[in-house]
């Protein structure tokens, strides 16, 4: 059995309920339990959409535009997440994020 490192690490900042999805749950439909197929498909679709949005944002939007989009999508984030994590998510330095925040 081969083990691969995760490309994405998820951490809950607040109390959360987690459900572990092992290899069988993320395998093709014929391996996933019939009741879970829809759930897995929806999870894949949402993940793909977010991944595509992040790629487009990183390639075609300025750092200020990315921060403004984050505030629009999730206005509570700056109150709950350290600025260093936000800067990393946006692909900018913490100093650049501080300058952007001071101008807004």
GROMACS elastic network, one bead per residue, 0.5 to 0.9 nm:
[ bonds ]
;  ai    aj funct       b0    kb
    4     7     6  0.89228   500
    5     8     6  0.88973   500
    6     9     6  0.66942   500
   12    15     6  0.68426   500
   12    16     6  0.63421   500
   13    16     6  0.82408   500
   13    80     6  0.74379   500
   13    81     6  0.73201   500
   14    80     6  0.85961   500
   20    25     6  0.89103   500
   21    24     6  0.77090   500
   21    25     6  0.54414   500
   21    26     6  0.67334   500
   22    25     6  0.53973   500
   22    26     6  0.66268   500
   22    27     6  0.87994   500
   23    26     6  0.52602   500
   23    27     6  0.60438   500
   24    27     6  0.50945   500
   24    28     6  0.82457   500
   24    31     6  0.62524   500
   24    32     6  0.62167   500
   24    33     6  0.88805   500
   25    28     6  0.83444   500
   25    29     6  0.88467   500
   25    31     6  0.74706   500
   25    32     6  0.53447   500
   25    33     6  0.77444   500
   25    36     6  0.78162   500
   25    37     6  0.85041   500
   25    40     6  0.73256   500
   26    29     6  0.84705   500
   26    31     6  0.85215   500
   26    32     6  0.72131   500
   26    40     6  0.68744   500
   26    44     6  0.89621   500
   27    30     6  0.79422   500
   27    31     6  0.59788   500
   27    32     6  0.63898   500
   28    31     6  0.57070   500
   28    32     6  0.66035   500
   28    37     6  0.88943   500
   29    32     6  0.51112   500
   29    33     6  0.77898   500
   29    34     6  0.78379   500
   29    36     6  0.89887   500
   29    37     6  0.61165   500
   29    40     6  0.87624   500
   29    41     6  0.88537   500
   30    33     6  0.77311   500
   30    34     6  0.81948   500
   30    37     6  0.88436   500
   31    34     6  0.86913   500
   32    35     6  0.82161   500
   32    36     6  0.63844   500
   32    37     6  0.59673   500
   32    40     6  0.83140   500
   33    36     6  0.53494   500
   33    37     6  0.64384   500
   34    37     6  0.54176   500
   34    38     6  0.80380   500
   35    38     6  0.70197   500
   35    39     6  0.78907   500
   36    39     6  0.51383   500
   36    40     6  0.61148   500
   36    41     6  0.85820   500
   37    40     6  0.51988   500
   37    41     6  0.61152   500
   37    42     6  0.86063   500
   38    41     6  0.50983   500
   38    42     6  0.61224   500
   38    43     6  0.85376   500
   39    42     6  0.52273   500
   39    43     6  0.61408   500
   39    44     6  0.86456   500
   40    43     6  0.50592   500
   40    44     6  0.61494   500
   40    45     6  0.86016   500
   41    44     6  0.51316   500
   41    45     6  0.61553   500
   41    46     6  0.86643   500
   42    45     6  0.50482   500
   42    46     6  0.61291   500
   42    47     6  0.84786   500
   43    46     6  0.52421   500
   43    47     6  0.60632   500
   43    48     6  0.85264   500
   44    47     6  0.51206   500
   44    48     6  0.60368   500
   44    49     6  0.85846   500
   45    48     6  0.51452   500
   45    49     6  0.61686   500
   45    50     6  0.86827   500
   46    49     6  0.51661   500
   46    50     6  0.62354   500
   46    51     6  0.85397   500
   47    50     6  0.52388   500
   47    51     6  0.60669   500
   47    52     6  0.85801   500
   48    51     6  0.50068   500
   48    52     6  0.60765   500
   48    53     6  0.85497   500
   49    52     6  0.51336   500
   49    53     6  0.61499   500
   49    54     6  0.86520   500
   50    53     6  0.50192   500
   50    54     6  0.61569   500
   50    55     6  0.86119   500
   51    54     6  0.51878   500
   51    55     6  0.62622   500
   51    56     6  0.87256   500
   52    55     6  0.50708   500
   52    56     6  0.61765   500
   52    57     6  0.84908   500
   53    56     6  0.51670   500
   53    57     6  0.59819   500
   53    58     6  0.84731   500
   54    57     6  0.50511   500
   54    58     6  0.60083   500
   54    59     6  0.85474   500
   54    90     6  0.85761   500
   55    58     6  0.51659   500
   55    59     6  0.61711   500
   55    60     6  0.85103   500
   56    59     6  0.51875   500
   56    60     6  0.58090   500
   56    61     6  0.75119   500
   57    60     6  0.54833   500
   57    61     6  0.50409   500
   57    62     6  0.79166   500
   57    63     6  0.88448   500
   57    65     6  0.83559   500
   57    66     6  0.63774   500
   57    90     6  0.87828   500
   58    61     6  0.61399   500
   58    62     6  0.77902   500
   58    63     6  0.82193   500
   58    66     6  0.77952   500
   58    90     6  0.76525   500
   58    91     6  0.74174   500
   59    62     6  0.84588   500
   61    64     6  0.79567   500
   61    65     6  0.57534   500
   61    66     6  0.62144   500
   62    65     6  0.50938   500
   62    66     6  0.62347   500
   62    67     6  0.86825   500
   63    66     6  0.50764   500
   63    67     6  0.62358   500
   63    68     6  0.86149   500
   63    90     6  0.71510   500
   63    91     6  0.80444   500
   63    92     6  0.70619   500
   63    96     6  0.82559   500
   63    97     6  0.80336   500
   63   100     6  0.80060   500
   64    67     6  0.51455   500
   64    68     6  0.61099   500
   64    69     6  0.85352   500
   64    97     6  0.82525   500
   64   100     6  0.61189   500
   64   101     6  0.86611   500
   65    68     6  0.50472   500
   65    69     6  0.60669   500
   65    70     6  0.85787   500
   66    69     6  0.50788   500
   66    70     6  0.62398   500
   66    71     6  0.87358   500
   66    90     6  0.66170   500
   67    70     6  0.50192   500
   67    71     6  0.62788   500
   67    72     6  0.86347   500
   67    86     6  0.87174   500
   67    87     6  0.88441   500
   67    90     6  0.70800   500
   67    97     6  0.80833   500
   67   100     6  0.80598   500
   67   101     6  0.86329   500
   68    71     6  0.50613   500
   68    72     6  0.61895   500
   68    73     6  0.86402   500
   69    73     6  0.60518   500
   69    74     6  0.83646   500
   70    73     6  0.51143   500
   70    74     6  0.57393   500
   70    75     6  0.70973   500
   70    77     6  0.80752   500
   70    90     6  0.87231   500
   71    74     6  0.52787   500
   71    76     6  0.76723   500
   71    77     6  0.74720   500
   71    78     6  0.79836   500
   72    75     6  0.58554   500
   74    77     6  0.57824   500
   74    78     6  0.86544   500
   75    78     6  0.70372   500
   75    79     6  0.83046   500
   76    79     6  0.55894   500
   76    80     6  0.66145   500
   76    81     6  0.87314   500
   77    80     6  0.52177   500
   77    81     6  0.56670   500
   77    82     6  0.87941   500
   77    86     6  0.82421   500
   78    81     6  0.55623   500
   78    82     6  0.71618   500
   78    83     6  0.70181   500
   78    86     6  0.76389   500
   79    82     6  0.80556   500
   81    84     6  0.83250   500
   81    85     6  0.67009   500
   81    86     6  0.68698   500
   82    85     6  0.55057   500
   82    86     6  0.66008   500
   82    87     6  0.88649   500
   83    87     6  0.60183   500
   83    88     6  0.84927   500
   83    94     6  0.67095   500
   83    97     6  0.77317   500
   83    98     6  0.83409   500
   84    87     6  0.51334   500
   84    88     6  0.62024   500
   84    89     6  0.86373   500
   84    93     6  0.78496   500
   84    94     6  0.55790   500
   84    97     6  0.87050   500
   85    88     6  0.50664   500
   85    89     6  0.61357   500
   85    90     6  0.86253   500
   85    94     6  0.86094   500
   86    89     6  0.50456   500
   86    90     6  0.62080   500
   86    91     6  0.85677   500
   86    92     6  0.87218   500
   86    94     6  0.82027   500
   86    97     6  0.82684   500
   87    90     6  0.51003   500
   87    91     6  0.60646   500
   87    92     6  0.51454   500
   87    93     6  0.56789   500
   87    94     6  0.53117   500
   87    95     6  0.86042   500
   87    96     6  0.80236   500
   87    97     6  0.60264   500
   88    92     6  0.60120   500
   88    93     6  0.69592   500
   88    94     6  0.77801   500
   89    92     6  0.78248   500
   90    93     6  0.86634   500
   90    97     6  0.88036   500
   92    95     6  0.82447   500
   92    96     6  0.63549   500
   92    97     6  0.68494   500
   93    96     6  0.52141   500
   93    97     6  0.63976   500
   93    98     6  0.87284   500
   94    97     6  0.50314   500
   94    98     6  0.61961   500
   94    99     6  0.87372   500
   95    98     6  0.50433   500
   95    99     6  0.63314   500
   95   100     6  0.87084   500
   96    99     6  0.51174   500
   96   100     6  0.62322   500
   96   101     6  0.86273   500
   97   100     6  0.50508   500
   97   101     6  0.61037   500
   97   102     6  0.85987   500
   98   101     6  0.50963   500
   98   102     6  0.61765   500
   98   103     6  0.87699   500
   99   102     6  0.51602   500
   99   103     6  0.64160   500
   99   104     6  0.89177   500
  100   103     6  0.52929   500
  100   104     6  0.64646   500
  101   104     6  0.53223   500
